[in-house]
């Protein structure tokens, strides 16, 4: 995911700046990427001025890269999340620390199929994100979870969806197809 940080967030309150630091840490771990919007204003922001020297250097590098970033057509960081205020910063921090979760009925056979498909058809940055060092972090960048038994996967999806709704977050499901025993989608 690409987090586009607006100057208003970089001049936010301490909780906002802490959220930005947390997102930046995930970018340092190569889980996500950061873009500094209006990079020429970076040095005047509270976030930059309150950062330690090594963090400032990293922010400068990110700002420079933001000026020359070409639009992405594929790979793991296509989705862009705007970070502009306290609410979006808190939401972005939560998303940055949430693994991409792939739900499987059987983690052995289905997991092997997902991994083989990613290794054959995925871009190298995607493969690295899913199976390289970012997948060994806590929390990991990518996680496969399975449930065996009749109807267990469907119940897991319902539970995860309900938990997301209870936290006031929309479920981040790009698409979902649950097949019934008759083979019809629900």
Secondary structure, DSSP 8 states (H G I E B T S, - for coil): -EEEE-HHHHTS-HHHHHHHHHHHHHHHTTSSEEEETTGGGGGGSHHHHTS-HHHHHHHHHHHHHHHT----SSSTT--EEEE-SHHHHHHHHHHHTS-EEEEES-TTHHHHHHHHHHHHHS-HHHHHHHHSGGGGSSS-SEEEEE--STTHHHHHHHHHHHHHHHTT-----S----B-TTS-B-
